[in-house]
Amino acid sequence: MSRSHDDLPRALRHPIPGVTRRDCLKTTAALAATALASGCGASPSATHSAARTANHRSMDMTYDAIIVGGGPGGLAAALTLGRACREVLLCDAGTPRNAAATHIHNFVTRDGTPPAEFRQIGRAQLAPYTTVEVRDTRVEAIDGEPGAFEVKTAAGLVRARRVVLATGMIDGTIDIPGFAEAWGGSIFQCPYCHGWEVRGRRWGYLTLGLEGIQHGFPAMLRGWSEDVVVFTHAAVDVPAEQAEALSRAGVRIEPRPIAKLVHEKGRMTHVEFTDGSRMALEVLYAHPPQRQVGVVDRLGLELDPMGFVKVDPMTRQTSRAGIYAAGDLTSRAQGAIFAAATGSHAAAMLNHDLSMAALRDTAAP
Ligand SMILES: Cc1cc2nc3c(=O)[nH]c(=O)nc-3n(C[C@H](O)[C@H](O)[C@H](O)COP(=O)(O)OP(=O)(O)OC[C@H]3O[C@@H](n4cnc5c(N)ncnc54)[C@H](O)[C@@H]3O)c2cc1C
């Protein structure tokens, strides 16, 4: 079964009889190392990232895939595609969702790693894959179709045959003084991420709607703390039936409007109500509104009712052919390991798609 020459991963496009893929990759890596050693503009400390410096690439080349976003989703997609010998460009604007957090938890082998270190490790592990390039740049617009996408970045126009969106979500805030300052320090979205360290203390859940209560979020928090208070900030009336259910689960409801969340350098100490009274509280969970980044908005992709990009569950392709999506922008189930898993999934399906395109081209008269 033969593939058309152009649809083979670039690293494998010029097979030499008796030379295996592994030999090809070893040679490519050795050439890159030699080029660096002879002084192609990289300092010795940058040697490990030789493969991903933009200078080595022709401005006219068409990448197999452009990955937009260098969080866990984008890094995992790049790793999978790099291991598939695909030519990949990962563009990252450097604004991760978890920037306010001190550590990432609940990611096996990386539990307790600071977010910046997590990304450094991710990039370092891409370095041996000489067909993967990483640029710190924002993608501003995406146009085109499978095989011929044009991607406008802050650093210029690039072309790719497929696109992976791994842009995360933008978290809004809740308009209560102190909320923005304590976000990530003592106000969290997820107890699996930031729960164990503060287990057993009084926990709050701030909600301005009924959705979280209906989905059992505050009752679940009882697994970590016996003292859970739901703050409704006078914004929502909890129906009697649900209030009783919460009470049976040992969860209190505090309906008074909040004047401010009192904190010291982002660490909450109290909730202060508009009537002047205070309640001690160090840990609060909340789900502020989220929105898609501009470049995703402008693509006009189909979204689900909650505003997440709809993907085919098997292929992770969006409503636009050739554009895949992974990570937070596709789901309310948001966690670094979920993003990484879906990034790897999207990349594998994208690689399969390119391989099938090669078969179709070969079959064409
Ligand atoms: C405060 C806080 C703490 C958290 N703690 C944990 C935790 O302990 N454990 C855990 O598992 N999860 C945690 N999470 C959730 C976790 O951070 C996310 O689920 C995860 O980062 C999602 O990965 P992602 O790759 O989808 O998006 P992100 O990590 O948000 O990465 C998206 C990347 O895309 C880039 N980008 C966006 N638009 C563009 C563009 N136009 N061009 C180029 N690049 C672009 C951004 O700059 C960003 O770097 C936390 C979240 C928050 C808010």
The ligand as an SDF file (V2000), in Angstrom:
LIG
                    3D

 53 58  0  0  0  0  0  0  0  0999 V2000
   -6.7310   28.6320   39.4240 C   0  0  0  0  0  0  0  0  0  0  0  0
   -6.7500   27.3160   38.7140 C   0  0  0  0  0  0  0  0  0  0  0  0
   -6.0960   26.2260   39.2750 C   0  0  0  0  0  0  0  0  0  0  0  0
   -6.1100   25.0000   38.6240 C   0  0  0  0  0  0  0  0  0  0  0  0
   -5.4910   23.9470   39.2040 N   0  0  0  0  0  0  0  0  0  0  0  0
   -5.4920   22.7610   38.5910 C   0  0  0  0  0  0  0  0  0  0  0  0
   -4.8480   21.6390   39.1770 C   0  0  0  0  0  0  0  0  0  0  0  0
   -4.2830   21.7140   40.2670 O   0  0  0  0  0  0  0  0  0  0  0  0
   -4.9180   20.4600   38.5180 N   0  0  0  0  0  0  0  0  0  0  0  0
   -5.5460   20.3350   37.3130 C   0  0  0  0  0  0  0  0  0  0  0  0
   -5.5650   19.2450   36.7510 O   0  0  0  0  0  0  0  0  0  0  0  0
   -6.1510   21.3750   36.7370 N   0  0  0  0  0  0  0  0  0  0  0  0
   -6.1400   22.5830   37.3390 C   0  0  0  0  0  0  0  0  0  0  0  0
   -6.7650   23.6420   36.7700 N   0  0  0  0  0  0  0  0  0  0  0  0
   -7.3870   23.4560   35.4540 C   0  0  0  0  0  0  0  0  0  0  0  0
   -6.2810   23.4060   34.4000 C   0  0  0  0  0  0  0  0  0  0  0  0
   -5.4590   24.5460   34.5250 O   0  0  0  0  0  0  0  0  0  0  0  0
   -6.8790   23.3600   33.0210 C   0  0  0  0  0  0  0  0  0  0  0  0
   -7.8250   22.3260   32.9450 O   0  0  0  0  0  0  0  0  0  0  0  0
   -5.7790   23.1120   31.9980 C   0  0  0  0  0  0  0  0  0  0  0  0
   -4.7810   24.0990   32.0740 O   0  0  0  0  0  0  0  0  0  0  0  0
   -6.3900   23.0990   30.6080 C   0  0  0  0  0  0  0  0  0  0  0  0
   -5.3810   22.9200   29.6680 O   0  0  0  0  0  0  0  0  0  0  0  0
   -5.5500   23.5090   28.2070 P   0  0  0  0  0  0  0  0  0  0  0  0
   -4.3500   23.0660   27.4720 O   0  0  0  0  0  0  0  0  0  0  0  0
   -6.9030   23.1650   27.6770 O   0  0  0  0  0  0  0  0  0  0  0  0
   -5.5830   25.1010   28.3970 O   0  0  0  0  0  0  0  0  0  0  0  0
   -4.5440   26.1050   29.0840 P   0  0  0  0  0  0  0  0  0  0  0  0
   -3.6930   25.4170   30.0760 O   0  0  0  0  0  0  0  0  0  0  0  0
   -5.3360   27.2550   29.5600 O   0  0  0  0  0  0  0  0  0  0  0  0
   -3.6130   26.5320   27.8950 O   0  0  0  0  0  0  0  0  0  0  0  0
   -4.1300   27.2490   26.8030 C   0  0  0  0  0  0  0  0  0  0  0  0
   -2.9740   27.9810   26.1700 C   0  0  0  0  0  0  0  0  0  0  0  0
   -3.4330   28.5070   24.9190 O   0  0  0  0  0  0  0  0  0  0  0  0
   -2.8460   29.7590   24.7490 C   0  0  0  0  0  0  0  0  0  0  0  0
   -3.6470   30.5310   23.7890 N   0  0  0  0  0  0  0  0  0  0  0  0
   -4.8960   30.9870   23.9100 C   0  0  0  0  0  0  0  0  0  0  0  0
   -5.2640   31.6600   22.7970 N   0  0  0  0  0  0  0  0  0  0  0  0
   -4.1870   31.6230   21.9760 C   0  0  0  0  0  0  0  0  0  0  0  0
   -3.9360   32.1420   20.6810 C   0  0  0  0  0  0  0  0  0  0  0  0
   -4.8490   32.8480   20.0220 N   0  0  0  0  0  0  0  0  0  0  0  0
   -2.7240   31.9220   20.1300 N   0  0  0  0  0  0  0  0  0  0  0  0
   -1.7590   31.2060   20.7770 C   0  0  0  0  0  0  0  0  0  0  0  0
   -1.9630   30.6890   22.0120 N   0  0  0  0  0  0  0  0  0  0  0  0
   -3.1580   30.8960   22.6010 C   0  0  0  0  0  0  0  0  0  0  0  0
   -2.8540   30.3940   26.1260 C   0  0  0  0  0  0  0  0  0  0  0  0
   -1.8940   31.4180   26.1820 O   0  0  0  0  0  0  0  0  0  0  0  0
   -2.5040   29.1880   26.9880 C   0  0  0  0  0  0  0  0  0  0  0  0
   -1.1130   29.1080   27.1910 O   0  0  0  0  0  0  0  0  0  0  0  0
   -6.7780   24.8670   37.3930 C   0  0  0  0  0  0  0  0  0  0  0  0
   -7.4380   25.9590   36.8290 C   0  0  0  0  0  0  0  0  0  0  0  0
   -7.4280   27.1730   37.4690 C   0  0  0  0  0  0  0  0  0  0  0  0
   -8.1500   28.3280   36.8550 C   0  0  0  0  0  0  0  0  0  0  0  0
  1  2  1  0
  2  3  1  0
  2 52  2  0
  3  4  2  0
  4  5  1  0
  4 50  1  0
  5  6  2  0
  6  7  1  0
  6 13  1  0
  7  8  2  0
  7  9  1  0
  9 10  1  0
 10 11  2  0
 10 12  1  0
 12 13  2  0
 13 14  1  0
 14 15  1  0
 14 50  1  0
 15 16  1  0
 16 17  1  0
 16 18  1  0
 18 19  1  0
 18 20  1  0
 20 21  1  0
 20 22  1  0
 22 23  1  0
 23 24  1  0
 24 25  2  0
 24 26  1  0
 24 27  1  0
 27 28  1  0
 28 29  2  0
 28 30  1  0
 28 31  1  0
 31 32  1  0
 32 33  1  0
 33 34  1  0
 33 48  1  0
 34 35  1  0
 35 36  1  0
 35 46  1  0
 36 37  1  0
 36 45  1  0
 37 38  2  0
 38 39  1  0
 39 40  1  0
 39 45  2  0
 40 41  1  0
 40 42  2  0
 42 43  1  0
 43 44  2  0
 44 45  1  0
 46 47  1  0
 46 48  1  0
 48 49  1  0
 50 51  2  0
 51 52  1  0
 52 53  1  0
M  END
$$$$
